[in-house]
C-alpha cells in the first residue's frame, strides 16, 4: 500500500472533479489543507486515514 503522503498527493488530483461525490470532495480538500498537500500526515485520525485509504483504493488501485 502507498504511503499516506503519496495517497494524499494522488487523491488531491481528484478535488473538484466529477470522480468524487460532494462529501468526498470536501473531505479531500480538508485533508489536503490539513496535511500541507500531503507533506505532514501526522495530524490525521484513524477514521480519516480509513476514508483516505478507501478513496485511494477506489480510484488508483485495480
N, CA, C, O and CB atoms as a CASP TS submission, in Angstrom:
PFRMAT TS
TARGET T0000
AUTHOR 0000-0000-0000
METHOD Language model
MODEL 1
PARENT N/A
ATOM      1  N   UNK     1       0.836  -1.190   0.000  1.00  0.00           N
ATOM      2  CA  UNK     1       0.000   0.000   0.000  1.00  0.00           C
ATOM      3  C   UNK     1       0.880   1.251   0.000  1.00  0.00           C
ATOM      4  O   UNK     1       1.955   1.273   0.599  1.00  0.00           O
ATOM      5  CB  UNK     1      -0.951  -0.001   1.220  1.00  0.00           C
ATOM      6  N   UNK     2       0.408   2.272  -0.671  1.00  0.00           N
ATOM      7  CA  UNK     2       1.131   3.539  -0.777  1.00  0.00           C
ATOM      8  C   UNK     2       1.221   4.215   0.593  1.00  0.00           C
ATOM      9  O   UNK     2       0.405   3.957   1.478  1.00  0.00           O
ATOM     10  CB  UNK     2       0.440   4.476  -1.797  1.00  0.00           C
ATOM     11  N   UNK     3       2.212   5.072   0.753  1.00  0.00           N
ATOM     12  CA  UNK     3       2.334   5.830   1.997  1.00  0.00           C
ATOM     13  C   UNK     3       1.193   6.841   2.080  1.00  0.00           C
ATOM     14  O   UNK     3       0.583   7.180   1.066  1.00  0.00           O
ATOM     15  CB  UNK     3       3.716   6.548   2.083  1.00  0.00           C
ATOM     16  N   UNK     4       0.909   7.317   3.284  1.00  0.00           N
ATOM     17  CA  UNK     4      -0.148   8.318   3.454  1.00  0.00           C
ATOM     18  C   UNK     4       0.165   9.562   2.634  1.00  0.00           C
ATOM     19  O   UNK     4      -0.725  10.138   2.009  1.00  0.00           O
ATOM     20  CB  UNK     4      -0.316   8.688   4.943  1.00  0.00           C
ATOM     21  N   UNK     5       1.430   9.976   2.637  1.00  0.00           N
ATOM     22  CA  UNK     5       1.811  11.164   1.873  1.00  0.00           C
ATOM     23  C   UNK     5       1.456  10.987   0.402  1.00  0.00           C
ATOM     24  O   UNK     5       0.882  11.882  -0.217  1.00  0.00           O
ATOM     25  CB  UNK     5       3.316  11.449   2.027  1.00  0.00           C
ATOM     26  N   UNK     6       1.800   9.828  -0.152  1.00  0.00           N
ATOM     27  CA  UNK     6       1.520   9.553  -1.558  1.00  0.00           C
ATOM     28  C   UNK     6       0.028   9.514  -1.816  1.00  0.00           C
ATOM     29  O   UNK     6      -0.446  10.035  -2.826  1.00  0.00           O
ATOM     30  CB  UNK     6       2.159   8.237  -1.983  1.00  0.00           C
ATOM     31  N   UNK     7      -0.719   8.898  -0.904  1.00  0.00           N
ATOM     32  CA  UNK     7      -2.175   8.826  -1.080  1.00  0.00           C
ATOM     33  C   UNK     7      -2.794  10.220  -1.104  1.00  0.00           C
ATOM     34  O   UNK     7      -3.653  10.504  -1.940  1.00  0.00           O
ATOM     35  CB  UNK     7      -2.811   7.988   0.041  1.00  0.00           C
ATOM     36  N   UNK     8      -2.365  11.086  -0.195  1.00  0.00           N
ATOM     37  CA  UNK     8      -2.912  12.449  -0.166  1.00  0.00           C
ATOM     38  C   UNK     8      -2.577  13.166  -1.473  1.00  0.00           C
ATOM     39  O   UNK     8      -3.439  13.809  -2.072  1.00  0.00           O
ATOM     40  CB  UNK     8      -2.354  13.247   1.052  1.00  0.00           C
ATOM     41  N   UNK     9      -1.327  13.054  -1.910  1.00  0.00           N
ATOM     42  CA  UNK     9      -0.913  13.752  -3.133  1.00  0.00           C
ATOM     43  C   UNK     9      -1.684  13.251  -4.353  1.00  0.00           C
ATOM     44  O   UNK     9      -2.092  14.050  -5.196  1.00  0.00           O
ATOM     45  CB  UNK     9       0.592  13.576  -3.361  1.00  0.00           C
ATOM     46  N   UNK    10      -1.887  11.943  -4.455  1.00  0.00           N
ATOM     47  CA  UNK    10      -2.633  11.398  -5.583  1.00  0.00           C
ATOM     48  C   UNK    10      -4.100  11.805  -5.509  1.00  0.00           C
ATOM     49  O   UNK    10      -4.682  12.233  -6.506  1.00  0.00           O
ATOM     50  CB  UNK    10      -2.507   9.872  -5.620  1.00  0.00           C
ATOM     51  N   UNK    11      -4.699  11.669  -4.323  1.00  0.00           N
ATOM     52  CA  UNK    11      -6.116  11.991  -4.163  1.00  0.00           C
ATOM     53  C   UNK    11      -6.385  13.482  -4.316  1.00  0.00           C
ATOM     54  O   UNK    11      -7.505  13.878  -4.637  1.00  0.00           O
ATOM     55  CB  UNK    11      -6.607  11.519  -2.808  1.00  0.00           C
ATOM     56  N   UNK    12      -5.374  14.309  -4.089  1.00  0.00           N
ATOM     57  CA  UNK    12      -5.541  15.752  -4.284  1.00  0.00           C
ATOM     58  C   UNK    12      -5.948  16.049  -5.725  1.00  0.00           C
ATOM     59  O   UNK    12      -6.639  17.032  -5.990  1.00  0.00           O
ATOM     60  CB  UNK    12      -4.238  16.507  -3.928  1.00  0.00           C
ATOM     61  N   UNK    13      -5.523  15.208  -6.640  1.00  0.00           N
ATOM     62  CA  UNK    13      -5.886  15.395  -8.039  1.00  0.00           C
ATOM     63  C   UNK    13      -7.356  15.140  -8.322  1.00  0.00           C
ATOM     64  O   UNK    13      -7.846  15.489  -9.396  1.00  0.00           O
ATOM     65  CB  UNK    13      -5.059  14.501  -8.896  1.00  0.00           C
ATOM     66  N   UNK    14      -8.068  14.537  -7.376  1.00  0.00           N
ATOM     67  CA  UNK    14      -9.496  14.278  -7.541  1.00  0.00           C
ATOM     68  C   UNK    14     -10.360  15.451  -7.103  1.00  0.00           C
ATOM     69  O   UNK    14     -11.551  15.492  -7.415  1.00  0.00           O
ATOM     70  CB  UNK    14      -9.887  13.050  -6.765  1.00  0.00           C
ATOM     71  N   UNK    15      -9.773  16.409  -6.381  1.00  0.00           N
ATOM     72  CA  UNK    15     -10.526  17.550  -5.868  1.00  0.00           C
ATOM     73  C   UNK    15     -11.148  18.327  -7.031  1.00  0.00           C
ATOM     74  O   UNK    15     -10.508  18.594  -8.048  1.00  0.00           O
ATOM     75  CB  UNK    15      -9.612  18.474  -5.020  1.00  0.00           C
ATOM     76  N   UNK    16     -12.409  18.675  -6.838  1.00  0.00           N
ATOM     77  CA  UNK    16     -13.182  19.458  -7.820  1.00  0.00           C
ATOM     78  C   UNK    16     -13.333  18.744  -9.162  1.00  0.00           C
ATOM     79  O   UNK    16     -13.434  19.391 -10.204  1.00  0.00           O
ATOM     80  CB  UNK    16     -12.520  20.807  -8.044  1.00  0.00           C
ATOM     81  N   UNK    17     -13.349  17.410  -9.135  1.00  0.00           N
ATOM     82  CA  UNK    17     -13.650  16.650 -10.343  1.00  0.00           C
ATOM     83  C   UNK    17     -14.987  15.944 -10.154  1.00  0.00           C
ATOM     84  O   UNK    17     -15.526  15.903  -9.048  1.00  0.00           O
ATOM     85  CB  UNK    17     -12.516  15.626 -10.662  1.00  0.00           C
ATOM     86  N   UNK    18     -15.510  15.398 -11.224  1.00  0.00           N
ATOM     87  CA  UNK    18     -16.768  14.662 -11.136  1.00  0.00           C
ATOM     88  C   UNK    18     -16.535  13.225 -10.687  1.00  0.00           C
ATOM     89  O   UNK    18     -17.488  12.452 -10.586  1.00  0.00           O
ATOM     90  CB  UNK    18     -17.490  14.680 -12.480  1.00  0.00           C
ATOM     91  N   UNK    19     -15.279  12.850 -10.415  1.00  0.00           N
ATOM     92  CA  UNK    19     -14.955  11.494  -9.988  1.00  0.00           C
ATOM     93  C   UNK    19     -15.298  11.229  -8.526  1.00  0.00           C
ATOM     94  O   UNK    19     -15.327  10.076  -8.094  1.00  0.00           O
ATOM     95  CB  UNK    19     -13.498  11.230 -10.213  1.00  0.00           C
ATOM     96  N   UNK    20     -15.558  12.286  -7.767  1.00  0.00           N
ATOM     97  CA  UNK    20     -15.867  12.129  -6.348  1.00  0.00           C
ATOM     98  C   UNK    20     -17.184  12.826  -6.020  1.00  0.00           C
ATOM     99  O   UNK    20     -17.600  13.762  -6.704  1.00  0.00           O
ATOM    100  CB  UNK    20     -14.723  12.693  -5.473  1.00  0.00           C
ATOM    101  N   UNK    21     -17.828  12.348  -4.958  1.00  0.00           N
ATOM    102  CA  UNK    21     -19.075  12.976  -4.505  1.00  0.00           C
ATOM    103  C   UNK    21     -18.756  14.321  -3.844  1.00  0.00           C
ATOM    104  O   UNK    21     -17.596  14.635  -3.579  1.00  0.00           O
ATOM    105  CB  UNK    21     -19.842  12.041  -3.511  1.00  0.00           C
ATOM    106  N   UNK    22     -19.795  15.099  -3.586  1.00  0.00           N
ATOM    107  CA  UNK    22     -19.593  16.385  -2.908  1.00  0.00           C
ATOM    108  C   UNK    22     -18.934  16.184  -1.548  1.00  0.00           C
ATOM    109  O   UNK    22     -18.028  16.929  -1.174  1.00  0.00           O
ATOM    110  CB  UNK    22     -20.934  17.124  -2.740  1.00  0.00           C
ATOM    111  N   UNK    23     -19.397  15.161  -0.802  1.00  0.00           N
ATOM    112  CA  UNK    23     -18.820  14.896   0.505  1.00  0.00           C
ATOM    113  C   UNK    23     -17.360  14.502   0.378  1.00  0.00           C
ATOM    114  O   UNK    23     -16.519  15.007   1.121  1.00  0.00           O
ATOM    115  CB  UNK    23     -19.601  13.803   1.223  1.00  0.00           C
ATOM    116  N   UNK    24     -17.044  13.602  -0.558  1.00  0.00           N
ATOM    117  CA  UNK    24     -15.662  13.175  -0.763  1.00  0.00           C
ATOM    118  C   UNK    24     -14.788  14.359  -1.162  1.00  0.00           C
ATOM    119  O   UNK    24     -13.647  14.473  -0.715  1.00  0.00           O
ATOM    120  CB  UNK    24     -15.592  12.076  -1.835  1.00  0.00           C
ATOM    121  N   UNK    25     -15.325  15.239  -2.001  1.00  0.00           N
ATOM    122  CA  UNK    25     -14.585  16.421  -2.437  1.00  0.00           C
ATOM    123  C   UNK    25     -14.231  17.308  -1.245  1.00  0.00           C
ATOM    124  O   UNK    25     -13.090  17.753  -1.117  1.00  0.00           O
ATOM    125  CB  UNK    25     -15.404  17.217  -3.467  1.00  0.00           C
ATOM    126  N   UNK    26     -15.203  17.564  -0.378  1.00  0.00           N
ATOM    127  CA  UNK    26     -14.949  18.392   0.799  1.00  0.00           C
ATOM    128  C   UNK    26     -13.955  17.702   1.743  1.00  0.00           C
ATOM    129  O   UNK    26     -13.083  18.355   2.315  1.00  0.00           O
ATOM    130  CB  UNK    26     -16.270  18.694   1.539  1.00  0.00           C
ATOM    131  N   UNK    27     -14.092  16.389   1.902  1.00  0.00           N
ATOM    132  CA  UNK    27     -13.163  15.634   2.744  1.00  0.00           C
ATOM    133  C   UNK    27     -11.741  15.762   2.204  1.00  0.00           C
ATOM    134  O   UNK    27     -10.811  16.051   2.957  1.00  0.00           O
ATOM    135  CB  UNK    27     -13.578  14.147   2.820  1.00  0.00           C
ATOM    136  N   UNK    28     -11.575  15.547   0.903  1.00  0.00           N
ATOM    137  CA  UNK    28     -10.231  15.611   0.316  1.00  0.00           C
ATOM    138  C   UNK    28      -9.645  17.011   0.411  1.00  0.00           C
ATOM    139  O   UNK    28      -8.458  17.167   0.695  1.00  0.00           O
ATOM    140  CB  UNK    28     -10.268  15.165  -1.144  1.00  0.00           C
ATOM    141  N   UNK    29     -10.462  18.031   0.176  1.00  0.00           N
ATOM    142  CA  UNK    29      -9.974  19.414   0.318  1.00  0.00           C
ATOM    143  C   UNK    29      -9.464  19.643   1.735  1.00  0.00           C
ATOM    144  O   UNK    29      -8.409  20.246   1.934  1.00  0.00           O
ATOM    145  CB  UNK    29     -11.096  20.437  -0.022  1.00  0.00           C
ATOM    146  N   UNK    30     -10.216  19.161   2.711  1.00  0.00           N
ATOM    147  CA  UNK    30      -9.843  19.334   4.109  1.00  0.00           C
ATOM    148  C   UNK    30      -8.534  18.608   4.420  1.00  0.00           C
ATOM    149  O   UNK    30      -7.652  19.163   5.075  1.00  0.00           O
ATOM    150  CB  UNK    30     -10.961  18.827   5.025  1.00  0.00           C
ATOM    151  N   UNK    31      -8.412  17.371   3.949  1.00  0.00           N
ATOM    152  CA  UNK    31      -7.205  16.584   4.211  1.00  0.00           C
ATOM    153  C   UNK    31      -5.992  17.210   3.533  1.00  0.00           C
ATOM    154  O   UNK    31      -4.922  17.292   4.136  1.00  0.00           O
ATOM    155  CB  UNK    31      -7.391  15.136   3.731  1.00  0.00           C
ATOM    156  N   UNK    32      -6.145  17.648   2.299  1.00  0.00           N
ATOM    157  CA  UNK    32      -5.029  18.271   1.572  1.00  0.00           C
ATOM    158  C   UNK    32      -4.560  19.517   2.326  1.00  0.00           C
ATOM    159  O   UNK    32      -3.359  19.739   2.480  1.00  0.00           O
ATOM    160  CB  UNK    32      -5.450  18.641   0.112  1.00  0.00           C
ATOM    161  N   UNK    33      -5.510  20.325   2.793  1.00  0.00           N
ATOM    162  CA  UNK    33      -5.152  21.538   3.525  1.00  0.00           C
ATOM    163  C   UNK    33      -4.518  21.190   4.879  1.00  0.00           C
ATOM    164  O   UNK    33      -3.501  21.765   5.265  1.00  0.00           O
ATOM    165  CB  UNK    33      -6.397  22.428   3.730  1.00  0.00           C
ATOM    166  N   UNK    34      -5.130  20.249   5.585  1.00  0.00           N
ATOM    167  CA  UNK    34      -4.663  19.871   6.929  1.00  0.00           C
ATOM    168  C   UNK    34      -3.263  19.267   6.903  1.00  0.00           C
ATOM    169  O   UNK    34      -2.510  19.406   7.866  1.00  0.00           O
ATOM    170  CB  UNK    34      -5.633  18.879   7.561  1.00  0.00           C
ATOM    171  N   UNK    35      -2.913  18.602   5.812  1.00  0.00           N
ATOM    172  CA  UNK    35      -1.628  17.901   5.741  1.00  0.00           C
ATOM    173  C   UNK    35      -0.586  18.649   4.918  1.00  0.00           C
ATOM    174  O   UNK    35       0.448  18.077   4.574  1.00  0.00           O
ATOM    175  CB  UNK    35      -1.829  16.525   5.160  1.00  0.00           C
ATOM    176  N   UNK    36      -0.835  19.908   4.597  1.00  0.00           N
ATOM    177  CA  UNK    36       0.084  20.690   3.759  1.00  0.00           C
ATOM    178  C   UNK    36       0.384  19.935   2.461  1.00  0.00           C
ATOM    179  O   UNK    36       1.540  19.682   2.121  1.00  0.00           O
ATOM    180  CB  UNK    36       1.404  20.993   4.525  1.00  0.00           C
ATOM    181  N   UNK    37      -0.682  19.585   1.754  1.00  0.00           N
ATOM    182  CA  UNK    37      -0.603  18.856   0.483  1.00  0.00           C
ATOM    183  C   UNK    37       0.085  17.487   0.631  1.00  0.00           C
ATOM    184  O   UNK    37       0.756  17.016  -0.287  1.00  0.00           O
ATOM    185  CB  UNK    37       0.147  19.699  -0.550  1.00  0.00           C
ATOM    186  N   UNK    38      -0.093  16.871   1.780  1.00  0.00           N
ATOM    187  CA  UNK    38       0.442  15.534   1.988  1.00  0.00           C
ATOM    188  C   UNK    38       1.816  15.488   2.617  1.00  0.00           C
ATOM    189  O   UNK    38       2.348  14.404   2.855  1.00  0.00           O
ATOM    190  CB  UNK    38       0.487  14.828   0.710  1.00  0.00           C
ATOM    191  N   UNK    39       2.403  16.639   2.890  1.00  0.00           N
ATOM    192  CA  UNK    39       3.754  16.656   3.442  1.00  0.00           C
ATOM    193  C   UNK    39       3.813  16.310   4.930  1.00  0.00           C
ATOM    194  O   UNK    39       4.856  15.880   5.423  1.00  0.00           O
ATOM    195  CB  UNK    39       4.364  18.006   3.223  1.00  0.00           C
ATOM    196  N   UNK    40       2.697  16.495   5.653  1.00  0.00           N
ATOM    197  CA  UNK    40       2.687  16.191   7.087  1.00  0.00           C
ATOM    198  C   UNK    40       1.357  15.532   7.435  1.00  0.00           C
ATOM    199  O   UNK    40       0.358  16.212   7.670  1.00  0.00           O
ATOM    200  CB  UNK    40       2.910  17.484   7.946  1.00  0.00           C
ATOM    201  N   UNK    41       1.355  14.217   7.465  1.00  0.00           N
ATOM    202  CA  UNK    41       0.111  13.469   7.694  1.00  0.00           C
ATOM    203  C   UNK    41      -0.076  13.045   9.152  1.00  0.00           C
ATOM    204  O   UNK    41      -0.982  12.269   9.455  1.00  0.00           O
ATOM    205  CB  UNK    41       0.085  12.241   6.809  1.00  0.00           C
ATOM    206  N   UNK    42       0.756  13.535  10.042  1.00  0.00           N
ATOM    207  CA  UNK    42       0.697  13.099  11.443  1.00  0.00           C
ATOM    208  C   UNK    42      -0.593  13.534  12.141  1.00  0.00           C
ATOM    209  O   UNK    42      -0.962  12.949  13.159  1.00  0.00           O
ATOM    210  CB  UNK    42       1.893  13.646  12.203  1.00  0.00           C
ATOM    211  N   UNK    43      -1.282  14.541  11.619  1.00  0.00           N
ATOM    212  CA  UNK    43      -2.479  15.034  12.291  1.00  0.00           C
ATOM    213  C   UNK    43      -3.742  14.264  11.906  1.00  0.00           C
ATOM    214  O   UNK    43      -4.810  14.522  12.462  1.00  0.00           O
ATOM    215  CB  UNK    43      -2.667  16.493  11.981  1.00  0.00           C
ATOM    216  N   UNK    44      -3.640  13.334  10.975  1.00  0.00           N
ATOM    217  CA  UNK    44      -4.826  12.601  10.541  1.00  0.00           C
ATOM    218  C   UNK    44      -5.255  11.577  11.585  1.00  0.00           C
ATOM    219  O   UNK    44      -4.423  10.910  12.200  1.00  0.00           O
ATOM    220  CB  UNK    44      -4.562  11.908   9.206  1.00  0.00           C
ATOM    221  N   UNK    45      -6.579  11.464  11.776  1.00  0.00           N
ATOM    222  CA  UNK    45      -7.113  10.474  12.709  1.00  0.00           C
ATOM    223  C   UNK    45      -7.208   9.114  12.000  1.00  0.00           C
ATOM    224  O   UNK    45      -7.105   9.028  10.776  1.00  0.00           O
ATOM    225  CB  UNK    45      -8.513  10.919  13.255  1.00  0.00           C
ATOM    226  N   UNK    46      -7.404   8.071  12.789  1.00  0.00           N
ATOM    227  CA  UNK    46      -7.559   6.732  12.219  1.00  0.00           C
ATOM    228  C   UNK    46      -8.747   6.698  11.248  1.00  0.00           C
ATOM    229  O   UNK    46      -8.673   6.072  10.191  1.00  0.00           O
ATOM    230  CB  UNK    46      -7.751   5.682  13.344  1.00  0.00           C
ATOM    231  N   UNK    47      -9.826   7.368  11.610  1.00  0.00           N
ATOM    232  CA  UNK    47     -11.019   7.393  10.754  1.00  0.00           C
ATOM    233  C   UNK    47     -10.715   8.097   9.430  1.00  0.00           C
ATOM    234  O   UNK    47     -11.104   7.621   8.363  1.00  0.00           O
ATOM    235  CB  UNK    47     -12.191   8.100  11.478  1.00  0.00           C
ATOM    236  N   UNK    48     -10.017   9.231   9.507  1.00  0.00           N
ATOM    237  CA  UNK    48      -9.648   9.949   8.274  1.00  0.00           C
ATOM    238  C   UNK    48      -8.730   9.100   7.403  1.00  0.00           C
ATOM    239  O   UNK    48      -8.868   9.089   6.179  1.00  0.00           O
ATOM    240  CB  UNK    48      -8.960  11.288   8.612  1.00  0.00           C
ATOM    241  N   UNK    49      -7.800   8.394   8.023  1.00  0.00           N
ATOM    242  CA  UNK    49      -6.888   7.530   7.277  1.00  0.00           C
ATOM    243  C   UNK    49      -7.680   6.428   6.581  1.00  0.00           C
ATOM    244  O   UNK    49      -7.397   6.086   5.433  1.00  0.00           O
ATOM    245  CB  UNK    49      -5.813   6.920   8.215  1.00  0.00           C
ATOM    246  N   UNK    50      -8.664   5.877   7.272  1.00  0.00           N
ATOM    247  CA  UNK    50      -9.502   4.843   6.678  1.00  0.00           C
ATOM    248  C   UNK    50     -10.244   5.330   5.455  1.00  0.00           C
ATOM    249  O   UNK    50     -10.307   4.633   4.442  1.00  0.00           O
ATOM    250  CB  UNK    50     -10.482   4.332   7.687  1.00  0.00           C
ATOM    251  N   UNK    51     -10.806   6.520   5.542  1.00  0.00           N
ATOM    252  CA  UNK    51     -11.528   7.096   4.394  1.00  0.00           C
ATOM    253  C   UNK    51     -10.552   7.382   3.263  1.00  0.00           C
ATOM    254  O   UNK    51     -10.850   7.108   2.101  1.00  0.00           O
ATOM    255  CB  UNK    51     -12.278   8.398   4.802  1.00  0.00           C
ATOM    256  N   UNK    52      -9.400   7.927   3.592  1.00  0.00           N
ATOM    257  CA  UNK    52      -8.388   8.226   2.576  1.00  0.00           C
ATOM    258  C   UNK    52      -7.944   6.941   1.872  1.00  0.00           C
ATOM    259  O   UNK    52      -7.817   6.914   0.648  1.00  0.00           O
ATOM    260  CB  UNK    52      -7.168   8.939   3.215  1.00  0.00           C
ATOM    261  N   UNK    53      -7.710   5.883   2.644  1.00  0.00           N
ATOM    262  CA  UNK    53      -7.303   4.604   2.051  1.00  0.00           C
ATOM    263  C   UNK    53      -8.397   4.063   1.131  1.00  0.00           C
ATOM    264  O   UNK    53      -8.099   3.528   0.063  1.00  0.00           O
ATOM    265  CB  UNK    53      -6.980   3.574   3.155  1.00  0.00           C
ATOM    266  N   UNK    54      -9.650   4.197   1.536  1.00  0.00           N
ATOM    267  CA  UNK    54     -10.765   3.718   0.714  1.00  0.00           C
ATOM    268  C   UNK    54     -10.845   4.492  -0.600  1.00  0.00           C
ATOM    269  O   UNK    54     -11.006   3.898  -1.666  1.00  0.00           O
ATOM    270  CB  UNK    54     -12.094   3.844   1.483  1.00  0.00           C
ATOM    271  N   UNK    55     -10.732   5.808  -0.523  1.00  0.00           N
ATOM    272  CA  UNK    55     -10.783   6.627  -1.742  1.00  0.00           C
ATOM    273  C   UNK    55      -9.603   6.327  -2.657  1.00  0.00           C
ATOM    274  O   UNK    55      -9.768   6.223  -3.873  1.00  0.00           O
ATOM    275  CB  UNK    55     -10.801   8.120  -1.386  1.00  0.00           C
ATOM    276  N   UNK    56      -8.416   6.189  -2.080  1.00  0.00           N
ATOM    277  CA  UNK    56      -7.228   5.895  -2.873  1.00  0.00           C
ATOM    278  C   UNK    56      -7.392   4.544  -3.575  1.00  0.00           C
ATOM    279  O   UNK    56      -7.102   4.407  -4.763  1.00  0.00           O
ATOM    280  CB  UNK    56      -5.961   5.898  -1.980  1.00  0.00           C
ATOM    281  N   UNK    57      -7.853   3.573  -2.832  1.00  0.00           N
ATOM    282  CA  UNK    57      -8.049   2.231  -3.396  1.00  0.00           C
ATOM    283  C   UNK    57      -9.088   2.260  -4.516  1.00  0.00           C
ATOM    284  O   UNK    57      -8.909   1.620  -5.552  1.00  0.00           O
ATOM    285  CB  UNK    57      -8.483   1.240  -2.294  1.00  0.00           C
ATOM    286  N   UNK    58     -10.158   2.994  -4.306  1.00  0.00           N
ATOM    287  CA  UNK    58     -11.245   3.081  -5.289  1.00  0.00           C
ATOM    288  C   UNK    58     -10.775   3.697  -6.600  1.00  0.00           C
ATOM    289  O   UNK    58     -11.209   3.275  -7.672  1.00  0.00           O
ATOM    290  CB  UNK    58     -12.404   3.897  -4.724  1.00  0.00           C
ATOM    291  N   UNK    59      -9.901   4.681  -6.526  1.00  0.00           N
ATOM    292  CA  UNK    59      -9.525   5.448  -7.721  1.00  0.00           C
ATOM    293  C   UNK    59      -8.162   5.094  -8.307  1.00  0.00           C
ATOM    294  O   UNK    59      -7.909   5.385  -9.476  1.00  0.00           O
ATOM    295  CB  UNK    59      -9.539   6.896  -7.397  1.00  0.00           C
ATOM    296  N   UNK    60      -7.275   4.473  -7.525  1.00  0.00           N
ATOM    297  CA  UNK    60      -5.894   4.288  -8.002  1.00  0.00           C
ATOM    298  C   UNK    60      -5.380   2.859  -7.963  1.00  0.00           C
ATOM    299  O   UNK    60      -4.272   2.596  -8.431  1.00  0.00           O
ATOM    300  CB  UNK    60      -4.987   5.131  -7.200  1.00  0.00           C
ATOM    301  N   UNK    61      -6.156   1.928  -7.417  1.00  0.00           N
ATOM    302  CA  UNK    61      -5.693   0.543  -7.384  1.00  0.00           C
ATOM    303  C   UNK    61      -6.686  -0.337  -8.138  1.00  0.00           C
ATOM    304  O   UNK    61      -7.891  -0.085  -8.125  1.00  0.00           O
ATOM    305  CB  UNK    61      -5.518   0.049  -5.919  1.00  0.00           C
ATOM    306  N   UNK    62      -6.175  -1.353  -8.782  1.00  0.00           N
ATOM    307  CA  UNK    62      -7.045  -2.255  -9.546  1.00  0.00           C
ATOM    308  C   UNK    62      -7.754  -3.232  -8.648  1.00  0.00           C
ATOM    309  O   UNK    62      -8.525  -4.063  -9.128  1.00  0.00           O
ATOM    310  CB  UNK    62      -6.249  -3.010 -10.587  1.00  0.00           C
TER
END
